[in-house]
Amino acid sequence: MLSNDLIVGAKAAAAFSGLSERQVYHMAEAGTLPCFKRGKRLFFRKSELEAAFRSEAVNG
């Protein structure tokens, strides 16, 4: 279900990913962390974060 895949806010994304909140903001701004913005809130999809980190592990 799509709603189970959604993470709201950088703090929640940081807790999910193991990054600091500051790293989440920096990576989101740089475009290296997939997210979208509605108003002043950032939204992340767990599936996209997992794919981004899988890709980084393979390429990194």
HELIX and SHEET records of a PDB file:
HELIX    1   1 LEU A    2  ASP A    5  1                                   4    
HELIX    2   2 ALA A   10  SER A   17  1                                   8    
HELIX    3   3 GLU A   21  ALA A   30  1                                  10    
HELIX    4   4 LYS A   46  ASN A   59  1                                  14    
SHEET    1   A 3 LEU A   6  VAL A   8  0                                        
SHEET    2   A 3 ARG A  41  ARG A  45 -1                                        
SHEET    3   A 3 PHE A  36  ARG A  38 -1                                        
END                                                                             
